[in-house]
Amino acid sequence: MGDAPSAKLASVGLVAGWSFPATVFDSLVRRLPGNEVVAFDWSTFSADWLGSGRQERADSLPAPAVWAGWSLGGSLLLEAARQGSIRPARLVLIHATPRFLEEDGWPGVSLEDWQGLRRAAGRRPIAAATAFRRRFGLPDAPASSERLAAIDGLDWLARLDLRRLLAAIDVPVDIWLAPDDPLVPVDWPRHLDLPAHVRVQRFERGGHAEWLCHPDSLARSLLRPLADDPVARSSG
């Protein structure tokens, strides 16, 4: 068993997906009573934790013990862990993948589809975000902004390849996926040799925003005492 502090409920950091503000997590935040919770849109998180000045700002940034990210937010959390700018006790990846684009032997979004969305976002970002949400059954509200629908977020998705990191990660990870998710294939974990402390959980129904229907399940995942994690037990 770990020491007493490791059994306490953890502070939580949340990172939203492309085109969505941090307020998309409001229903989840309401289920995290008595905990320090901080939520970010992807653009703010990438600027603060992955930007060129992140080292200078490190002392002023919050340091939650548990981080959770939806879609692009999950990919950025993995990259921040790789860079060492966050040192989580647990990661929760919601409809996220370590490699977004499809390639031989790896399921994902085709390069052509990604290029089409990027071209549209480069011309009219808010209109592109609206069409993106409509096409993939994502919530219409809260409204997007040009900053949150910027092509920078799409470029992150295209260039990040964090499969090797996830296969060797020494942090407990909860992965939440859904069948028929058009952006993150539910079977991608089968293509990696994941360690035992990377736990894959699947919703019964599909869609890239299925997590919004299960805030209670996600809250329990975020609030589970850190001492319950396999890595914590083995090191106690």
Secondary structure, DSSP 8 states (H G I E B T S, - for coil): ---GGGGS---EEEE--TT--GGGGHHHHTT-TTS-EEEE-HHHHHHHHSSTTHHHHGGGS---SEEEEETHHHHHHHHHHHHTS---SEEEEES--SB-B-BTTB--B-HHHHHHHHHHHHH-HHHHHHHHHHHTT----S---TTTT-HHHHHHHHH-B-HHHHHH--S-EEEEE-TT-SSS-TTGGGGS---TTEEEEE-SS--TTGGGG-HHHHHHHHHS-GGGSHHHHHH-
